[in-house]
Amino acid sequence: MKKTIGVIINSSRFGKEEKIFIKVAKKKKIELIFFNAAEKINYKDLIAKAKKCEVIYDDTSEDIALEIAKTIESSGKKVVDASKIYYYSEDKWMFYVKCKKSKIPVPETILLSDNLKSIPQELKEFKQWPVVLKKINGSRGDSVELAKNTNEAEIKIKKLWQKGNERSPIIAQEFIKSDSYRVTFIGNKIVQTAIKRSNGWKATGCYSERFGKFKIDPKLKEIIKKLIKITGIKVGGVDLLKKKDKWIVLEINSEPSFDFFNCENEKLVNDVFNNLLKKR
């Protein structure tokens, strides 16, 4: 019997990843139903389509897609990853808090107040220069700035606040000069590693210029195991740095990119489908 899987996307037309999903689904005799956040959204249509699916995979991190996921969940259908995951795991401050509680190594971090007058003193007491400033929510490095002193920090914070209608909470984080290391996992299995190198201070996401692979050592394997447990993420990508040869966890992302190595795209999508059907 043919299986039916839903996929939440946000695209005006099918791109490379959507085409790979279609190709792999055809090989596995899986029927795909797409929920496109870029198209007109109708509550009745969403629920009707969701009822046809055994499980729905959220393949985009856009806020509107999260609302679609929550709507689908309200009908009793399972979405991977579940919308509740984002409350902590996609909140960079709460992710730091959870990691500290579980003794997972992370950069030293503070949550800044929204009072611009008190922030210089908060940063002076933090004693980390240069300092990385980040909105607690954001992806692809768009809401991340580097400041060398309090005057520069004030300018950068104003810049971050100008990107939204409200003063989104901002964290200040220890700057660690390092290549960025990505570990992708599906279920409880590590399926890919990638070193992301850049000539600038940002090495994550679209700022990376060169990719390579690296081996998982026992210490990192234990860290990933802990992260999977405390976040509950089923399909995720962990970004790490190295500080004096020790692993430091920067952040974790659901709906990770599969495009580091083109030759592995289909394999990873195949692994996603296997995990979705196993977990339904």
N, C-alpha and C positions, 0 to 999 in steps of 0.2 A: 504493500500500500504506500502511495506517495505521501511523503511528509511535507508539511507546510510550515515555513518559517517566515516571520516578518522581519523587515530591516528598516530602521529609522535612518533616513538620510536628510541632507539639507543641500540640494543641488538643483540648479536650473536645468541641467542635463546630466546624463550618466557620464561619470568620469572613469578614470582607470580602475579605481577600486570597485566601483559598482559593477563594471564589466567583468571583473575577476569573480565577484560574488555570483553573478549570473552564470559564468562559465563553469565554476566549481559546482554550483547547485545542479546544473544540467547533468554533469557527470555522476553526481550522487543521487539523481532522480528526486531532487527536492524542489518543491514549488515555492517560489519567492513572492512575497507580497511587500511592496515598498510603501513606506509611510514617509512622504516627502514634506519636510517642514518648509520648503521653499514654495509650496503650492497652497492653494486655498484650503483652509482647515475647516472641516465640518464635523461636529461632534458625532452625529449619527453615523456618518460614513466611517469615522475612526473606529467606533465600537463595532460596527458591522464587519469591517475588515479584520479587526483584532480577533473576533470570534472564530474566524477561519484558521487562525494560526495556533500552532502548538506552543510556540514560544516566540518572543520578539527580541531581536538584537538591536541595541542602540549603537549606531555606527558613527555618531557625530556628537561633539561636545557643546554644540550651540545651545543657548538658554531656551530657545523656542522648542528645540527637540526634547529638552527635559520636560517641558510642559506636556508635550505629546505623550512621553513615556508615563507621566503621572496620570494622564487621562486614561491611557490604556490599562494601567494597573488598577484603576478604579473599577474596571469591568471584571476584575478577577484574573486577568491574564498576566503571565510572568514576563517581565522585561529584564534582560541582562545587558549591562549591569543595572540593578534596581535603582530607582531615583533616590532612595534614602542614602545610598552610598555617597552622594555628592555633599550631603550636609557636613560631613567631617572630612572625607578624603580629598575633596576638591577645594576645601577651605584650607589655605596654606598655614594659617595659625593653628587651627585645630589639629591639622596633620602633625605639626610640630609637637603639640601638647601630647597627642597619642603616642608619638614616637618616644618622647622623653619618659613617659610613664612606663613604656615597654622596654626602656633602656636600649633603644635603637639609635645609633649615632647620627646626629643631624647638626647642621650649622647652628652656632649660637644665634638666638633670635629673640626679638622683643616686639610686642604689639604697641604701636605708637598711638597716642591719644589723637583726637581730631582737633586739638587746640594748637594752631601753628606757633603760638607764642611759647608754649611749653616744650615743644619738640626739640629745639636745640639743646636744652638741658638734659632731656631724656637720652639724646644721642651722645652727649658728652659723658654721661654716666655709663653708657653702653661700652664705650672705649674700643670701638671697632672701626678703623679707617684703613682703606675706603670701606664704605658700607653699601650693601645692596638694598634697595627699596622696592617693595613689591605690594601690589594690591593683593588682598587675600584670595581673590578670584581672578582668573585670567589665564590665557594659554598662549603658546608660541612666543613667549617673551615680550609680548606687546605692552604689558603693564609692569615692566621691570626697568629700574634705573640704577646707575652707580653714582655715588657721591663721594668726594674726597674730603669734604669738610662741612661744617654746619650751614654755611652760606649756600653752598652748592646743593646741600640736601633740601633746604627750604625751596629753592627754585625747582628742583626735581619733583618734590612732593606736590607743589602747585600744578606742575605739568601733568602729573598722574591724576589729580583731582579734576583737571579740565577735560579729561577723557570720558567723564560721566556726568550725569545730572546731579549726583550726590557725592558727598565726601566718603568714598568707600574706605573701609579700614585698610591701613597700610602696616606692613611689618618691616622692621629693619633687620637685616641678616648679615652675619659675618661673611666677608668676601673670601672665597677660597679659589686661588688660581689653579685651575686644573682642567684637563680635558673632561668632557662629559661622557659618562658611561650609561648606556641604556640596557636594561634587562626587560625583556618581554615575556610575560607568562600567560598561559591559558589554562584555566582550572588550577591545579596545583603543580603544573609542569612548566619549567623554564623552556621556552621554545626558540629564543633568539637573544644574542648579545650584539651590541654595537658600540664602538668608540666613536664619539662625535667630536671632531676637531674643528677649530676655527682660529683665524688669525686675531679676532677681536676678543673682548672679555666675555662675550656671550658665546656659549658653545652648544646651547640646546636648540631644539626645534629648527626653524628655518634659517637660523644663523650658522648652523653647522655647514662646513664646506667639504669635509672629507670623512669617510666612514671606514671602519675596520672592525674586526672581531676580537674578542678577548675571552679567556677561559674563566669559568666560575670556580673560585676557590671555596673551601669548606666554610670559611667565615662569611663570605657573601651569600652562599647558599642558605645559611642559617638566618641571615638578615631578611632575605626574600621570603623565606618560610614564615617568619614573624609578621612581615608586612601583609602577606596574604591573609593571615589569621586576624589581624587587628582591623583591617579595612573591609574585608568581605568582598573585595573585588574579584570577579571571575576572569575577566580579560583585561590585563593592565600592563602598563609600562612604567618601570621605575627608573628615575634619573638619579645618578650617583656622581660624586666627585671623589677625588683622593687627596687626603691631607696627611703628609708624611707616611705614605704607603698604607694608610688606614682608610677603609671605606666610610664615606659620609653620604647619607641619603638626603637628596635635595628635595624631591617630590615624587608623587605617584599620580599616574593618569589612567583613567578608564578610557575606552575607545582609543588605544594607542595606534600610532601610524604603523603600517606594515610595509612602508616603501623604502626602507634602508637598503635592502638588497632585492633587486627585481626578481632574481631567480628563486626567491623564497616566498613570494607573495601568495601564490596559489596554495602552497603547503600550509601557510598560516591560516588562510581562510578555510581550508579544509579542516584544520584543527579546531577552528571556531565552531563550525557546523557540528563536528563530532561532539564537542563539549555541550553545545546547546541541546542536542537531542538526548544526550546522556543525563542532563540536569533537569529535564522537563518534568 
